[in-house]
Structure formats: C-alpha cells, structure tokens
Amino acid sequence: MLNLRMLYILIDQRSVRTFMAIVTGLGFGVLLDILVFINLSQLIGPWITLAVVAGITAIGIASMYPFVERTGTGLLEAVDAGEFDDGTLSAYISSLVAAVFIVVPGLFNTLVGVLLLIRPLGIRAGHQISQLAGIDWREAYEYLRLDRMLENPAESR
C-alpha cells in the first residue's frame, strides 16, 4: 500500500517540481563550489584545496549514514509510541536532503547540508519541502503508523 503512495508522490507534478528545485539548488551549489575552488586554489594551492575538499567529503560520507539512520529510528520510535510530531517528520526529510548536499563534494554544498542538520533550520526546511511537495504530515504519519502495525501485528495490540 505504501509503495503505491510512493509511486503517486513520484509522479505528482508538485513532487516533481520540488525534486527539480532541490536538484537545481544542488547544481547552483556545484557552480559556486567550482568558483570557490578556483579562488581558494589561487590562494593556498590546488593540491591543498583538493585535499581539504576531499577530506570534508569523506567526513560527510562517513557521518551522514549514521545520522540519517538515527533520525529515522527516532521517527519510527515516535510512530510506534503513537506520538504525532510534524517536527520529527520535517527533521527527517531535511536530513535526507542534507545528506545529498553533504555527500556531493564541495564547500558550499557541505555548508548548506550542515545548516540543514541544525534542528530548527532543518525543521523549517522540512516544512517548506513538504509544502512544496504537497505532503500532509498527518497523512504521512497515519500511513507510517498503519504500515508499522501491519509489519508487527503482535506488538500493536
């Protein structure tokens, strides 16, 4: 049931526009990163600049999976406890977007990703993303709750 809902979200025009806005932002971030890289290369040298960018990207890749997993676990624990909190849902979606920005190499993209990980900013960005995509957090919560109950029928009693 949830997979059909996901398919509907993926073909919905609002969701496509939101996805394209995120990808466009990422593209502009890459362009800005190229400019920053060129200017920083002239200041401190290209190899040092490359090492800094590679190091930041490696740290981002290593840290994002556990962070997103922890945020997702917190979301599922809240759903299992029957607690609806749109801030938790918004924080989760913003952590997914932050992961995309952090994993793409570059200083500007990493900065945007780190800003999205700051909880108040992430919640606000998650609300914006959900509004642009037409996602109703109450409906998403109910789908998650139903899916969790069907997945673990003995625990939901």
C-alpha positions, 0 to 999 in steps of 0.5 A: 500500500505504501509503495503505491503512495510512493509511486503517486508522490513520484509522479505528482507534478508538485513532487516533481517540481520540488525534486527539480528545485532541490536538484537545481539548488544542488547544481547552483551549489556545484557552480559556486563550489567550482568558483570557490575552488578556483579562488581558494586554489589561487590562494593556498594551492590546488593540491591543498584545496583538493585535499581539504575538499576531499577530506570534508567529503569523506567526513560527510560520507562517513557521518551522514549514514549514521545520522540519517539512520538515527533520525529515522529510528527516532521517527519510527520510535515516535510512530510506534509510541503513537506520538504525532510530531510534524517536527520529527517528520520535517527533521527527517526529510531535511536530513535526507536532503542534507545528506545529498548536499553533504555527500556531493563534494564541495564547500558550499554544498557541505555548508548548506547540508550542515545548516540543514542538520541544525534542528530548527533550520532543518525543521523549517526546511522540512516544512517548506519541502513538504509544502512544496511537495504537497505532503500532509504530515498527518497523512504521512504519519497515519500511513507510517503508523498503519504500515508499522502495525501491519509489519508487527501485528503482535506488538500493536495490540 
